[in-house]
Amino acid sequence: MLTTAEILKKVRELDIKSKRLTRHLFTGEYHSAFKGRGMSFREVREYAAGDDIRFIDWNVSARFNHPFSKLFEEERELTVMLLVDVSASSLFGTVHARKKDLITELCAVLAFSAINNNDKVGAIFFSDKVEAYIPPKKGREHVLYMVRQLLTIEPKRKGTSLSEAIRFFNRSVRHKSIVFLLSDFLDANGFDDALKVAGKKHDMIGIKVYDKMDMELPAIGMMEAEDSETGTRHWVDTSDYLVRTNYQQYFFNQTEQCKSIFQKAGCDLLHLRTDEDYVKILQRFFASRHRPG
């Protein structure tokens, strides 16, 4: 468990790093990637050549005996929700960081990107039940509070239920939102219906965070493995080529299943490995969202 000093230090580090990334790397990209709720009326001005005649304000034009056009602007304010897997499997990591560390950093960057664009941001932390719900608000202090909660949360349960988290979100957040679902998706069963319901109303983006060893076993001989969520243990002969091949194939099958669930729900899915540069992957994703065609 982190001490208060360690928590404050980590929050400061994430604050500084997130500010730098959102200022220098995601300027305009987050804004362009996610559309506002539509157009709202701003003002009228005298008609100018090239103005769309559909937007002529006939009442004002008649009053001044001169054509006036209505001007509109995009309603930018959005609500961003972070659905964060805090189950026991998120504590796993062998290369650069634990999955939880990367998820925490991603949450900080996405949350700061949102408030820099004057959007609201909230969070749902879940295991096999909803562990905490932070309603969406604006402001830097709110984001720092969210980061502190994520750093210090001690889940009451170890398992994972994506469907439980998505169903809670569907019940709790009524208006259209941008939703980032951050998980290792090791529970890839039974959340397709809930995701389809969410995908019809909200802009859902899954971020699958995984460790290199989730995908492949090192050949180091006999190894005792423990399932962090169920506590069951068994011995694995990692020197056996067939064992390693089956392990890898299971990961690929599970990944394909997850991709298929998101595709059928009309939602996006990103893959991030703990030793990869998530900045480049997020930049490519933001760019693809506002590329014409």
C-alpha positions in Angstrom: 0.0 0.0 0.0 1.3 3.4 -0.9 2.1 6.0 1.8 0.5 9.4 1.6 3.8 10.9 0.5 4.2 8.3 -2.3 0.6 9.0 -3.4 1.2 12.8 -3.6 4.5 12.2 -5.4 2.8 9.9 -8.0 -0.1 12.3 -8.5 2.3 15.2 -9.1 4.3 13.1 -11.6 1.1 12.1 -13.5 -0.1 15.8 -13.4 3.2 17.0 -14.9 3.4 14.3 -17.6 -0.3 14.6 -18.5 0.0 18.4 -18.9 3.0 18.0 -21.2 1.3 15.4 -23.3 -2.0 17.2 -23.6 -0.3 20.5 -24.3 2.3 19.4 -26.9 1.0 16.1 -28.4 -2.8 16.1 -28.2 -3.5 19.8 -29.0 -6.4 19.8 -31.4 -6.3 16.1 -31.9 -8.7 15.2 -29.0 -10.9 18.1 -30.0 -11.2 17.0 -33.6 -11.6 13.3 -32.8 -14.8 13.8 -30.8 -17.7 15.8 -32.1 -19.9 18.0 -29.9 -23.6 17.5 -29.5 -24.5 19.6 -32.5 -24.7 23.3 -33.5 -26.1 26.1 -31.4 -27.2 29.6 -32.5 -24.6 32.2 -31.7 -25.6 35.5 -33.3 -26.9 37.2 -36.5 -24.8 39.4 -38.8 -25.3 41.2 -42.1 -25.6 38.8 -45.0 -22.3 38.4 -46.9 -21.7 36.9 -50.4 -21.3 33.2 -50.1 -23.6 32.8 -47.0 -26.0 29.9 -47.1 -29.4 31.4 -47.9 -31.0 28.7 -45.7 -29.7 30.6 -42.7 -31.1 34.0 -43.5 -33.0 35.3 -40.5 -36.1 36.6 -42.3 -37.6 38.3 -39.1 -34.4 40.4 -38.5 -34.0 41.0 -42.2 -37.6 42.4 -42.5 -37.1 44.6 -39.4 -33.9 46.3 -40.8 -34.9 46.0 -44.5 -31.6 44.3 -45.2 -30.6 40.6 -45.2 -29.1 39.1 -42.1 -27.6 35.6 -41.6 -27.7 33.4 -38.5 -24.4 32.2 -37.2 -24.0 28.9 -35.5 -21.2 27.3 -33.5 -20.5 23.7 -32.4 -21.7 22.8 -29.0 -18.4 21.5 -27.7 -19.2 20.4 -24.2 -19.0 16.6 -23.9 -19.1 14.1 -21.1 -16.2 11.7 -21.0 -16.5 8.5 -18.9 -13.7 6.2 -17.9 -14.7 2.6 -17.1 -11.6 1.2 -15.3 -10.9 -2.4 -14.6 -9.3 -2.6 -11.1 -9.6 -6.4 -10.7 -6.6 -8.4 -9.4 -5.3 -9.3 -12.9 -4.5 -5.6 -13.5 -1.7 -5.9 -10.9 0.2 -8.2 -13.3 3.2 -6.8 -15.2 6.6 -8.2 -16.2 8.3 -5.8 -18.6 7.9 -2.0 -18.2 5.0 -1.6 -15.7 2.0 -3.3 -14.3 -1.2 -3.1 -16.3 -2.7 -1.0 -13.5 0.2 1.6 -13.8 -0.4 2.0 -17.6 -4.2 2.2 -17.1 -3.7 4.9 -14.4 -1.5 6.9 -16.7 -3.9 6.6 -19.6 -6.8 7.7 -17.4 -4.8 10.8 -16.3 -4.0 11.7 -19.9 -7.5 11.2 -21.2 -9.0 13.1 -18.3 -6.7 16.1 -18.7 -7.4 16.1 -22.5 -11.1 16.3 -21.6 -10.9 19.1 -19.2 -8.5 21.1 -21.4 -11.4 21.1 -23.9 -13.9 22.2 -21.2 -15.5 18.7 -21.1 -16.8 16.9 -18.1 -15.1 13.7 -17.0 -16.2 10.9 -14.6 -15.2 7.3 -13.8 -16.5 3.9 -12.8 -14.0 1.6 -11.2 -15.0 -2.1 -11.4 -14.0 -5.6 -10.5 -16.7 -8.2 -10.7 -18.9 -5.5 -9.2 -18.8 -1.7 -9.3 -16.3 -0.6 -6.7 -16.7 3.2 -7.1 -18.6 5.7 -9.2 -17.3 9.3 -9.6 -19.9 11.4 -11.4 -18.7 13.6 -14.3 -17.5 17.1 -13.5 -15.2 19.7 -14.9 -11.9 21.1 -13.6 -8.3 20.1 -12.8 -9.0 19.5 -9.1 -11.6 16.9 -10.0 -9.2 15.1 -12.3 -6.5 15.0 -9.6 -9.1 13.6 -7.2 -9.9 10.9 -9.7 -6.2 10.0 -10.1 -5.8 9.8 -6.3 -8.8 7.5 -6.1 -7.4 5.3 -8.8 -4.0 5.1 -7.1 -5.4 4.2 -3.7 -8.5 2.1 -4.4 -8.4 -1.3 -2.8 -11.1 -3.4 -4.5 -13.3 -5.5 -2.3 -13.4 -8.2 -5.0 -10.7 -9.8 -7.2 -12.8 -11.0 -10.2 -13.8 -9.1 -13.4 -17.3 -8.5 -14.8 -17.3 -6.2 -17.8 -21.1 -6.7 -18.3 -21.7 -5.5 -14.7 -19.7 -2.3 -15.3 -21.3 -1.5 -18.6 -24.9 -2.2 -17.4 -24.2 0.1 -14.4 -23.0 2.8 -16.8 -26.1 2.3 -19.0 -28.3 2.9 -16.0 -26.3 5.8 -14.5 -25.4 8.0 -17.5 -28.4 9.1 -19.5 -27.0 11.6 -22.0 -24.6 10.7 -24.8 -21.0 10.3 -23.7 -17.5 9.4 -24.9 -16.6 6.2 -23.0 -13.2 4.7 -22.6 -13.4 1.1 -21.3 -9.9 0.2 -20.0 -9.3 -3.5 -19.2 -7.2 -6.5 -20.0 -10.5 -8.1 -21.2 -9.6 -11.5 -19.6 -13.3 -11.7 -19.0 -14.4 -11.7 -22.6 -17.7 -13.5 -22.0 -21.1 -12.2 -21.6 -20.7 -8.5 -22.1 -21.7 -8.3 -25.8 -25.3 -7.5 -25.1 -24.5 -4.7 -22.6 -21.9 -3.3 -25.1 -24.4 -3.3 -28.0 -26.9 -1.3 -25.8 -24.1 1.2 -24.8 -22.8 1.4 -28.4 -26.2 2.5 -29.8 -26.3 5.6 -27.6 -22.6 6.4 -26.7 -19.3 6.6 -28.4 -17.6 3.6 -26.9 -13.8 2.9 -27.2 -12.2 -0.2 -25.6 -8.6 -0.1 -24.6 -7.2 -3.6 -24.1 -4.0 -3.3 -21.9 -1.9 -6.5 -21.8 1.5 -7.6 -20.7 4.0 -9.4 -23.0 3.7 -12.5 -20.7 -0.1 -12.5 -21.2 0.7 -13.4 -24.8 3.8 -15.7 -24.5 5.4 -17.8 -21.9 9.2 -17.8 -21.5 10.9 -21.2 -21.8 12.2 -21.4 -18.2 11.2 -25.0 -17.2 8.6 -25.9 -14.5 6.8 -22.9 -13.1 4.1 -22.6 -10.5 1.4 -20.2 -11.7 -1.4 -18.6 -9.7 -4.6 -17.2 -11.1 -4.7 -13.7 -9.4 -8.5 -13.6 -9.5 -9.4 -17.1 -8.3 -6.3 -18.0 -6.3 -6.0 -21.4 -8.0 -2.5 -22.7 -8.6 -1.0 -25.2 -11.0 2.4 -26.2 -12.3 3.3 -25.4 -15.9 6.1 -26.9 -17.9 7.2 -23.9 -19.9 10.0 -25.9 -21.6 7.3 -27.8 -23.5 6.8 -26.2 -27.0 3.2 -27.4 -27.2 2.4 -25.8 -23.8 3.8 -22.4 -24.9 2.1 -22.7 -28.3 -1.3 -23.5 -26.8 -0.9 -20.6 -24.3 -0.2 -18.1 -27.1 -3.0 -19.5 -29.3 -5.5 -19.0 -26.4 -4.4 -15.4 -26.1 -4.9 -14.8 -29.8 -8.3 -16.6 -29.8 -9.4 -14.5 -26.8 -8.2 -11.3 -28.6 -10.1 -12.1 -31.8 -13.2 -12.8 -29.8 -12.9 -9.5 -28.1 -12.4 -7.7 -31.5 -15.5 -9.4 -32.9 -17.6 -8.3 -29.9 -16.6 -4.7 -30.4 -17.1 -4.8 -34.1 -20.6 -6.2 -33.8 -21.4 -3.5 -31.3 -20.1 -0.8 -33.7 -17.4 0.3 -31.1 -13.6 0.9 -31.5 -11.0 -1.3 -29.8 -7.3 -0.3 -29.2 -4.6 -2.7 -28.1 -1.8 -1.4 -25.8 1.1 -3.6 -24.5 2.7 -2.4 -21.2 6.1 -1.9 -22.9 4.7 0.0 -25.9 4.5 3.8 -26.5 0.8 4.5 -25.8 1.3 8.1 -27.0 1.8 7.1 -30.6 -1.1 4.7 -30.5 -3.5 7.3 -29.1 -2.3 9.9 -31.6 -2.9 7.5 -34.5 -6.4 6.8 -33.1 -7.3 10.4 -32.6 -6.0 11.2 -36.2 -8.1 8.4 -37.7 -11.2 9.7 -36.0 -11.1 13.0 -37.8 -9.5 12.0 -41.1 -11.9 12.7 -44.0 -13.6 9.6 -45.3 
